Amino acid sequence: MEPKISQSPRLSSVTAAVRVLKCFSEVETEIGISSLAKRLDLAKSTVHRLAVTLTSEGLLEQNPESGKYRLGINLFVMGALVRRRLDVSNTAQPFLNVLRERTGETVHLAVMTDTNIIYLYNLESRQAIRMKSYIGTIKPAIVTCEGRAIVAFSGGAMIGKILSGPLVQRTPGTEIDPVKLSKMLDAVRHNGYAIDDEESEQGMRGIGAPIRDVSGNVVAAIGIGGPSQRLTLKKLRSLSTELINTADAISTQLGYRP
């Protein structure tokens, strides 16, 4: 029997709800309130309240014939989002290896999380002076080349949310004027790539391009980054064709067809 929860009421309810969801398995796909209450050592009234709440959010469903509960469709939807990220990372990896060898610079794979990006994959340059970043690092999307490559194709609602929110100046070169950023995103859509000119990290530049899934939605971006001394703006733009071709090849592997 699991120990009883001794936490704040709000945290206790969240924890209890998570424990309810974790009771289900391939072996036991449907469970009644009495069984859940006994397993969790909670009152039936508490479990019933949790089940009703989870059902209203689509995380559980009730079998109209047996009255028992099963996992809801919204969990499948959320799981699909996680799977999509894993698919992008696994699909992109061999292409990123080739991109690093051809450019000699650090390459990244990033996806959106709210108004930020999170790096899913990072291959550092073999050169002594190089851009360093770590898997799991989160940055404001609008200051990075990868984030701009995603945001530019994310639709008016997301662009509006980012441009109307707090815009933090991470470096002296970070652009925080909403009007100028809007024009910059227009240029990204026109050119097919985005540039970070020492706006995310001082002394570093980068160029990013979007990756699309089978439905044509931009779900990630790849980027090339390195020290500004070596990666001049002219040099960055010379890498755009290689970068876009790589992004397009990954998109094709994910099922995208123009």
DOZAFI-302132 format. One record per atom (N, C-alpha, C): x, y, z. Coordinates in steps of 0.02 Angstrom, whole numbers, padded with zeros to 5 digits, always signed. Each point is the difference from the previous one (the first is absolute). Layout:
% residues N
XYZ
...
//
This chain:
% residues 258
+00042-00060+00000
-00042+00060+00000
+00044+00062+00000
-00016+00050-00041
+00040+00059-00006
-00012+00045+00061
+00052+00038+00022
-00008+00045+00056
-00049+00055-00016
-00034+00024+00052
-00047+00055-00009
+00037+00065-00014
-00032+00045-00036
+00031+00062-00021
-00003+00051+00057
+00055+00033+00015
+00002+00051+00052
+00032+00063-00029
-00039+00033-00044
+00024+00060-00034
-00053+00054+00003
+00013+00058-00029
-00050+00052-00002
-00060-00025-00038
-00060+00026+00015
-00062-00025-00033
+00004+00000-00076
+00026+00056-00028
+00002+00005-00073
+00048-00051-00029
+00061-00004+00029
+00049-00048-00025
-00024-00071+00012
-00034-00011+00057
-00026-00066+00016
-00050-00023-00052
-00044+00045-00022
-00050-00018-00050
+00032-00016-00067
+00051+00039-00020
+00034-00013-00063
+00036-00067+00003
+00034-00013+00056
+00035-00064+00007
-00048-00058-00001
-00056+00007+00034
-00050-00053+00001
-00027-00013-00070
-00012+00054-00039
-00026-00008-00068
+00051-00037-00044
+00063+00017+00008
+00053-00035-00039
+00002-00074+00020
-00007-00014+00065
+00001-00070+00023
-00059-00039-00028
-00057+00033-00008
-00058-00033-00031
+00017-00021-00071
+00029+00046-00039
+00017-00014-00069
+00051-00056-00006
+00047-00003+00047
+00053-00050-00003
-00023-00070+00020
-00062-00006+00024
-00027-00066+00017
-00016-00042-00062
-00013+00034-00056
-00020-00035-00061
+00061-00028-00036
-00011-00057-00033
+00055-00033-00036
-00029-00041-00057
+00044-00031-00038
-00023-00044-00054
-00039-00059+00027
+00018-00022+00059
-00033-00058+00031
-00068+00020+00028
-00003+00061+00028
-00061+00024+00032
-00020+00067-00032
-00039-00004-00053
-00018+00061-00037
-00060+00036+00029
-00043-00035+00038
-00058+00030+00031
-00003-00018+00074
-00012+00050+00043
-00001-00011+00072
-00059+00038+00030
-00033-00031+00048
-00055+00033+00034
+00023+00042+00058
-00046+00041+00026
+00016+00046+00055
+00021-00038+00063
-00034-00053+00016
+00017-00038+00061
+00070-00028-00003
+00019-00028-00058
+00067-00028-00008
+00053+00055+00004
-00013+00057-00032
+00047+00055+00003
+00009+00025+00071
-00056+00007+00036
+00003+00026+00069
+00040-00048+00045
-00010-00064-00008
+00036-00049+00040
+00074+00000-00017
+00016+00004-00064
+00070-00002-00022
+00038+00063+00023
-00033+00056-00001
+00033+00063+00018
-00007+00019+00073
-00039-00041+00036
-00013+00014+00072
-00031+00069+00008
-00050+00014-00042
-00036+00063+00004
-00074-00014+00007
-00037+00047+00026
-00073-00008+00007
-00032-00003-00069
-00055-00040-00005
-00034-00006-00064
-00024+00068-00025
-00023+00042+00046
-00025+00065-00020
+00055+00043-00031
+00061-00007+00027
+00058+00037-00026
+00018-00025-00070
+00002-00066-00008
+00017-00029-00065
-00054+00017-00051
-00062-00002+00021
-00054+00017-00047
+00006+00072-00024
+00015+00046+00046
+00009+00070-00018
+00058+00009-00049
+00055-00036+00013
+00058+00004-00044
-00017-00028-00069
-00037-00056-00001
-00018-00031-00064
-00046+00045-00041
-00047+00033+00033
-00046+00045-00035
+00039+00059-00030
+00048+00027+00039
+00040+00057-00024
+00043-00022-00059
+00033-00056+00006
+00043-00025-00054
-00042-00016-00063
-00060-00024+00010
-00044-00014-00057
-00021+00064-00035
-00014+00052+00039
-00021+00064-00029
+00057+00031-00041
+00062-00017+00015
+00057+00025-00037
+00022-00047-00056
-00036-00055-00009
+00016-00046-00053
+00058-00046+00015
+00022-00002+00063
+00056-00043+00019
-00023-00070+00021
-00065-00005+00017
-00032-00065+00012
-00065-00002-00038
-00024-00060-00012
-00066-00012-00030
-00036-00052+00043
-00066+00005+00003
-00039-00050+00037
-00037-00045-00048
+00008-00065+00010
-00036-00049-00040
-00074+00002+00020
-00043+00020-00046
-00071+00008+00018
-00034-00066+00020
+00028-00057-00019
-00031-00064+00016
+00023-00025+00069
+00065+00002+00012
+00026-00027+00064
+00007+00053+00054
+00003+00064-00020
+00011+00052+00049
+00073+00009+00019
+00043-00044-00026
+00071+00005+00016
+00033+00055-00042
+00060+00019+00021
+00036+00053-00033
+00059-00027-00040
+00018+00036-00053
+00058-00017-00041
+00034+00065-00021
+00060-00005-00024
+00038+00060-00021
-00035+00035-00057
+00001+00067+00000
-00036+00040-00049
+00041+00018-00061
-00035+00025-00050
+00031+00016-00065
+00051+00056+00006
-00009+00046+00047
+00048+00055+00005
+00069-00023+00021
+00005-00056+00035
+00065-00027+00016
+00035-00025-00063
-00040-00027-00046
+00029-00021-00064
+00026+00060-00039
-00039+00055+00002
+00020+00061-00036
+00066+00026+00029
+00006+00002+00066
+00062+00024+00032
+00058-00047-00014
-00015-00065+00001
+00053-00049-00015
+00024+00007-00071
-00045+00017-00045
+00019+00009-00071
+00048+00059-00008
-00009+00052+00042
+00045+00057-00003
+00071-00020+00021
+00004-00041+00052
+00065-00025+00023
+00031-00044-00054
-00041-00045-00028
+00024-00045-00052
+00026+00038-00060
-00036+00055-00017
+00020+00040-00058
+00069+00030+00011
+00013+00023+00062
+00065+00028+00015
+00054-00053-00005
-00015-00060+00025
+00049-00054-00004
+00012-00019-00072
-00053-00002-00041
+00007-00016-00070
+00045+00050-00036
-00010+00064+00015
+00041+00052-00031
+00073-00009+00019
+00013-00012+00065
+00069-00007+00023
+00034-00060-00032
-00035-00057+00000
+00030-00061-00029
+00011+00007-00075
-00048+00031-00034
+00005+00008-00072
+00056+00048-00019
+00007+00053+00040
+00049+00053-00017
+00072-00020+00013
+00011-00044+00048
+00068-00014+00022
+00051-00014-00055
-00013-00047-00045
+00050-00013-00053
+00012+00059-00046
-00051+00040-00012
+00008+00059-00043
+00042+00053+00035
-00009+00006+00066
+00040+00049+00038
+00073-00020+00001
+00014-00065+00004
+00069-00023-00002
+00034+00022-00065
-00035-00008-00055
+00027+00019-00065
+00009+00076-00004
-00050+00037+00026
+00003+00073-00002
+00060+00026+00039
+00013-00029+00057
+00058+00022+00038
+00065-00013-00038
+00006-00057-00030
+00061-00017-00037
+00010+00047-00060
-00055+00018-00032
+00005+00042-00060
+00014+00073+00017
-00025+00023+00057
+00008+00071+00018
+00057+00011+00049
+00017-00051+00039
+00051+00008+00051
-00022+00038+00061
-00065+00015+00005
-00026+00039+00056
-00049-00041+00042
-00017+00027+00058
-00048-00031+00045
-00069+00002-00032
-00037-00055+00006
-00068-00003-00026
-00049-00018+00056
-00061+00027-00006
-00051-00011+00051
-00066-00023-00031
-00041-00031+00042
-00069-00015-00016
-00042+00026+00058
-00050+00041-00014
-00041+00029+00053
-00074-00003-00017
-00042-00001+00052
-00073+00003-00008
-00027+00053+00046
-00061+00020-00012
-00033+00051+00042
-00029-00031+00063
+00003+00038+00054
-00037-00016+00061
-00027+00066+00026
-00064+00012-00010
-00032+00064+00013
+00033+00053-00045
+00029+00052+00029
+00033+00052-00041
+00075-00007+00000
+00024-00057+00024
+00072-00014+00002
+00017-00057-00048
+00065-00011-00008
+00021-00061-00035
+00040-00042+00050
+00000-00065-00013
+00042-00046+00039
+00042-00040-00049
+00064-00006+00016
+00045-00037-00045
-00006-00075+00013
-00019-00036-00052
-00007-00073+00004
+00065-00036-00018
+00040+00033-00041
+00060-00034-00025
+00054+00052-00013
+00061-00018+00015
+00056+00046-00008
+00062-00039-00021
+00031+00023-00054
+00063-00030-00023
+00051+00056-00003
+00048-00001+00045
+00049+00054+00002
+00051-00005-00056
+00022+00057-00022
+00054+00004-00050
+00063-00032+00028
+00042-00026-00044
+00063-00029+00022
+00054+00054+00007
-00016+00061-00018
+00050+00054+00003
+00009+00023+00072
+00060+00025+00015
+00017+00019+00068
-00046+00055+00027
-00012+00051-00041
-00046+00054+00019
-00067-00015-00032
-00051-00012+00040
-00064-00023-00027
-00057+00021+00046
-00060-00005-00027
-00059+00013+00041
-00015-00061+00043
-00014+00013+00064
-00017-00054+00046
-00073+00008+00020
-00036-00054-00001
-00068+00000+00025
-00016-00070+00024
-00054-00007+00036
-00015-00063+00032
-00071-00021-00014
-00010-00066-00007
-00067-00027-00009
-00043+00019+00060
-00060+00023-00015
-00045+00020+00054
+00003+00074+00017
+00048+00036-00029
+00005+00072+00012
-00062+00035-00029
-00028+00046+00038
-00059+00038-00023
+00019+00073-00008
-00021+00029-00057
+00013+00071-00013
-00063+00032-00030
-00009+00066+00008
-00056+00033-00034
+00005-00011-00076
-00053-00023-00030
+00002-00017-00072
+00020+00058-00044
-00023+00059+00017
+00008+00057-00045
+00072+00025-00004
+00044-00021+00045
+00069+00024-00002
+00047-00050-00035
-00025-00059-00017
+00041-00051-00031
-00018-00010-00073
+00048-00024-00039
-00015-00012-00071
-00049-00059-00007
+00007-00051+00042
-00046-00057-00004
-00071+00021+00019
-00005+00039+00054
-00066+00023+00022
-00033+00044-00052
+00037+00046-00030
-00028+00043-00051
-00023-00040-00061
+00037-00052-00017
-00018-00042-00057
-00066-00036+00012
-00014-00015+00064
-00064-00033+00017
-00056+00052+00005
+00013+00052+00039
-00051+00051+00014
-00026+00032-00064
+00045+00013-00048
-00020+00034-00062
-00056-00038-00036
-00002-00066+00008
-00050-00041-00035
-00054-00026+00047
-00004+00027+00061
-00046-00026+00050
-00069+00034+00000
-00010+00049-00042
-00065+00033-00003
-00003+00063+00042
-00051+00041-00014
-00007+00065+00031
-00009-00002+00075
-00035-00051+00026
-00013-00003+00072
+00065-00007+00040
+00043-00046-00022
+00063-00011+00035
+00046+00061-00007
+00003+00027-00061
+00043+00059-00011
-00024+00058+00044
-00066+00010+00002
-00027+00053+00041
+00014-00010+00074
-00005-00062+00022
+00013-00015+00070
+00072+00016+00019
+00047-00017-00044
+00070+00012+00014
+00017+00074-00003
-00024+00033-00052
+00018+00071-00009
-00034+00046+00050
-00056-00022+00029
-00034+00041+00050
+00022-00016+00071
+00039-00054+00006
+00024-00019+00066
+00064+00036+00019
+00029-00016+00057
+00063+00031+00019
+00057-00021-00047
+00035+00047-00027
+00056-00013-00045
+00064+00020+00036
+00038-00050+00018
+00060+00010+00042
+00061+00010-00043
+00039+00050+00016
+00062+00014-00037
+00057-00040+00031
+00014-00058-00029
+00051-00045+00027
+00071+00025-00012
+00010+00036-00055
+00066+00028-00016
-00010+00071-00026
+00053+00039-00007
-00008+00067-00028
-00029+00001-00069
+00006-00057-00037
-00025-00002-00068
-00070-00029-00007
-00031-00021+00055
-00066-00031-00004
-00053+00050-00023
-00036-00017-00052
-00054+00043-00025
-00062-00012+00042
-00028+00055+00028
-00060-00007+00041
-00057+00046-00023
+00010+00031-00058
-00053+00042-00029
-00050-00045-00036
-00063-00004+00022
-00049-00044-00031
-00010+00013-00075
+00002+00063-00021
-00008+00016-00071
+00057-00028-00041
+00061+00009+00024
+00059-00025-00036
+00001-00077+00001
-00021-00029+00055
-00002-00074+00004
-00052-00028-00048
-00056+00034-00006
-00052-00022-00047
+00026+00000-00072
+00036+00054-00018
+00030+00003-00066
+00053-00054-00009
+00036-00014+00054
+00051-00053-00002
-00032-00068-00015
-00058-00013+00032
-00034-00064-00011
-00028-00004-00071
-00020+00057-00028
-00021+00002-00071
+00058-00021-00045
+00060+00024+00017
+00059-00017-00040
+00017-00074+00007
-00012-00028+00059
+00012-00072+00010
-00045-00041-00045
-00064+00019-00004
-00046-00036-00044
+00020+00007-00073
+00026+00057-00018
+00020+00012-00069
+00064-00038-00017
+00049+00001+00045
+00065-00030-00013
+00003-00075+00014
-00042-00022+00046
+00002-00071+00020
+00049-00015+00055
+00032+00051+00028
+00046-00011+00055
+00001+00062+00045
+00025-00009+00062
+00004+00055+00048
+00071+00007+00025
+00019+00060+00019
+00068+00014+00025
-00003+00028+00070
+00046-00021+00041
+00011+00027+00067
+00069+00033-00001
+00000+00067+00001
+00062+00038-00005
+00021+00024+00069
+00029-00046+00039
+00022+00014+00068
-00057+00025+00044
-00059-00026-00010
-00059+00021+00038
-00018-00048+00056
+00019-00063-00009
-00011-00050+00052
+00060-00004+00048
+00059+00000-00030
+00062+00000+00038
+00049+00047-00033
+00031+00043+00040
+00048+00047-00027
+00061-00037-00027
+00021+00018-00060
+00058-00032-00031
-00017-00062-00040
-00065-00017-00005
-00021-00058-00037
-00054+00019-00051
+00004-00032-00058
-00052+00009-00051
-00028-00068-00021
-00060+00002-00028
-00029-00062-00022
-00050+00011-00057
-00016-00054-00034
-00049+00001-00054
-00044-00062+00008
-00066+00008-00006
-00046-00055+00011
-00051-00006-00056
-00025-00061-00010
-00051-00014-00051
-00053-00047+00028
-00062+00007-00023
-00056-00039+00028
-00004-00071-00027
-00029-00044+00042
-00015-00069-00019
-00075-00009+00004
-00029-00032-00051
-00072-00010-00004
-00017-00074+00006
-00061-00014+00028
-00023-00068+00006
-00044-00018-00060
-00031-00057+00004
-00040-00025-00056
-00058+00047-00018
-00025+00037+00049
-00055+00046-00013
+00022+00068-00024
+00067+00010-00004
+00026+00064-00022
+00013+00050+00054
-00016-00018+00063
+00012+00045+00056
+00073+00001+00018
+00025+00058+00019
+00070+00006+00023
+00002-00025+00072
+00038-00054+00012
+00001-00032+00066
+00068+00006+00034
+00051+00022-00036
+00067+00005+00029
+00043+00043-00046
+00061+00011+00020
+00047+00036-00042
+00070-00025+00014
+00042+00002-00051
+00070-00015+00009
+00040+00064-00008
+00057+00002+00033
+00041+00060-00003
+00074-00015-00003
+00037+00046-00027
+00073-00003-00002
+00024+00060+00039
+00048-00009+00046
+00024+00055+00041
+00074-00003+00012
+00028+00059+00013
+00071+00003+00014
+00022+00071+00018
+00064+00009+00014
+00025+00065+00020
-00006+00051-00057
-00019+00061+00018
-00010+00053-00050
+00064+00018-00037
+00058-00012+00031
+00063+00014-00035
+00007-00044-00062
-00025-00060+00003
+00006-00047-00056
-00063+00001-00044
-00058+00006+00034
-00063+00000-00037
-00023+00071-00011
+00027+00032-00051
-00024+00066-00019
-00071-00008-00029
-00035+00055-00007
-00067-00004-00030
+00003-00027-00071
+00053+00019-00037
+00009-00026-00068
+00010-00075+00001
+00040-00024+00048
+00013-00072+00006
-00064-00037+00020
-00038+00029+00046
-00063-00031+00021
-00046-00009-00060
-00009+00052-00038
-00046-00004-00057
+00024-00050-00052
+00066-00009-00004
+00027-00049-00048
-00017-00072+00021
-00017-00008+00065
-00019-00067+00025
-00074-00013-00006
-00039+00050-00022
-00073-00007+00000
-00024-00056-00045
+00030-00008-00058
-00023-00052-00047
+00010-00069+00030
+00059-00012+00029
+00015-00065+00032
-00049-00012+00058
-00013+00052+00038
-00045-00006+00057
-00071-00015-00022
-00026+00038-00048
-00068-00010-00023
-00008-00068-00033
+00049-00022-00038
-00003-00066-00031
-00004-00055+00054
+00038+00009+00054
-00002-00049+00054
-00067+00000+00035
-00027+00060+00014
-00066+00005+00031
-00053-00031-00044
+00004+00012-00065
-00049-00028-00047
+00005-00077-00002
+00062-00026+00003
+00009-00073-00001
-00030-00032+00062
+00007+00033+00058
-00030-00026+00061
-00076+00003-00005
-00026+00056-00027
-00072+00007-00009
-00028-00055-00045
+00037-00016-00052
-00022-00053-00046
-00003-00067+00036
+00049-00013+00043
+00000-00062+00038
-00059-00003+00049
-00023+00058+00022
-00058+00003+00046
-00066-00004-00038
+00004-00004-00067
-00061-00008-00040
-00024+00062-00036
+00037+00056+00008
-00022+00062-00032
+00011-00002-00075
-00050+00022-00037
+00005+00007-00072
-00025+00069-00019
+00041+00041-00031
-00020+00069-00018
-00062+00000-00044
//
